[in-house]
Amino acid sequence: MPFVASFTPSERARSAGAPASADLGGVAPGEMMTLPWRGQPVWILRRTPRMLEGLKKVEGQLLDPGSERDQQPEYCRNG
C-alpha cells in the first residue's frame, strides 16, 4: 500500500534519530560534555558526590518524587 508506506520514516530520518554514543571516560566529576544529536546539542553532566547529595534537598519540589515509573533506560542511570 503506497499510501501507508508513505508514513514510514525515510532512511535519512532514521539515521538522524539513531542513538548517539560517546566515550565518557574522560569526563571528570563536575564536568560537562556537549554532543550533537539530530542537529541539536545534548549536554552530559557527570555529577560530583556533593551535587548528588544536593538533589536530595530539592526532592520535595518534584512533581512525583516517589514515582515508581522508571523512565530512564538502563544505560542512562546515574550512579
Protein Blocks (a to p, Z undefined) as FASTA:
>chain_A
ZZlmmmpccfklmmmmpccdddfklpcghiacdddeehiacddddddfklmmmmmmmmmm
pmblmbcbdfbdfklccZZ
